[in-house]
Amino acid sequence: MSLSRMLSSATLLAAVALVSVAVTGAADAENAVEIQLSYKDRKFDPAEIGAPANTPIAIKLRNLDAGAMEFESKTLHVEKVVAAGGDATINVRAQKPGRYEFFDEYNEKTARGALVVK
């Protein structure tokens, strides 16, 4: 097989893989459980949210404070900055049952919460 033919095959495989990831991501977003969460006075409301196991999750976060905040969770592998007065959607992959802590990196002592997956 020539080098150009091998590169062409590799390019085609890469394109198919990208389309598969995009389709899977779109399907996950459509099937996601949507959870509303707000952030005010350096606290999450509610501080504890829940979701079913093995289902993608979309956390709709509204930052009602005058400053930016950074939603972060090491166990969920998520990190997202939300501007003052802004909204964000935090997509989380389907999780096994458990408790997944999250916090605002700028105010870690007061702004803490958890996602409980059952």
C-alpha positions in Angstrom: 0.0 0.0 0.0 1.4 3.4 -0.9 2.0 6.1 1.6 -0.7 8.4 0.1 -3.3 5.6 0.2 -2.4 4.8 3.8 -2.8 8.5 4.7 -6.1 8.6 2.9 -7.4 5.6 4.8 -6.2 7.1 8.1 -7.9 10.4 7.3 -11.2 8.6 6.5 -11.0 6.6 9.8 -10.4 9.8 11.8 -13.3 11.5 10.1 -15.6 8.5 10.9 -14.4 8.6 14.6 -15.2 12.3 14.9 -18.7 11.9 13.5 -19.3 9.0 15.9 -18.2 11.1 18.9 -20.4 14.0 17.7 -23.5 11.8 17.2 -22.9 10.1 20.6 -22.5 13.5 22.3 -25.7 14.8 20.7 -27.6 11.7 21.8 -26.3 12.0 25.3 -27.5 15.7 25.5 -31.0 14.7 24.3 -31.3 12.0 26.9 -29.8 13.9 29.7 -31.5 14.5 33.0 -31.7 18.3 33.5 -31.0 19.8 36.9 -31.5 23.4 37.8 -28.8 24.9 40.1 -28.2 28.5 41.2 -25.3 30.3 42.8 -25.9 33.3 45.1 -24.1 34.8 48.1 -21.2 32.4 47.4 -23.4 29.3 47.9 -25.1 26.7 45.7 -28.9 26.4 45.9 -29.8 23.6 46.4 -26.6 22.4 48.0 -27.4 18.8 47.1 -28.8 17.7 43.8 -29.8 14.2 42.7 -29.9 12.2 39.5 -30.5 8.6 38.4 -27.6 6.3 37.8 -26.3 5.6 34.3 -28.0 8.6 32.7 -26.3 11.6 31.3 -26.8 14.8 33.3 -27.1 18.4 32.3 -26.7 20.9 35.2 -28.2 24.2 34.3 -26.3 26.7 36.4 -27.3 30.3 36.9 -24.8 32.6 38.6 -26.8 35.3 40.5 -23.7 36.9 42.1 -22.0 40.0 41.0 -18.7 38.2 40.4 -17.6 35.2 38.3 -17.5 31.8 39.8 -15.8 28.5 38.8 -17.8 25.3 39.1 -15.4 22.5 39.7 -15.6 18.8 40.6 -12.6 16.6 40.7 -14.7 13.4 40.8 -16.9 14.5 37.9 -13.9 15.8 36.0 -15.6 19.1 35.3 -14.4 22.7 35.5 -16.3 25.7 34.1 -16.2 29.4 34.7 -19.5 31.2 34.8 -19.6 35.0 34.4 -21.5 37.2 36.9 -25.2 37.1 36.1 -24.5 34.4 33.5 -25.8 30.9 32.8 -24.0 27.7 31.8 -24.8 24.2 31.1 -22.5 21.6 32.6 -22.8 18.3 30.9 -21.9 15.3 33.0 -21.5 11.8 31.7 -23.7 9.0 33.1 -22.4 8.1 36.6 -22.5 5.1 38.8 -24.3 5.5 42.1 -22.4 7.6 44.6 -21.8 11.0 46.0 -19.9 13.5 43.8 -18.7 16.7 45.5 -18.5 20.0 43.7 -17.4 23.5 44.7 -16.7 27.1 43.5 -13.0 27.2 43.2 -13.0 31.0 44.1 -14.9 30.4 47.3 -14.2 26.8 48.2 -14.9 27.1 52.0 -18.5 28.3 51.6 -19.6 27.2 48.2 -19.8 23.5 48.3 -22.3 21.0 47.1 -22.9 17.4 46.0 -24.5 15.4 43.2 -26.0 12.3 44.6 -26.5 9.6 42.0 -28.9 6.7 42.9 
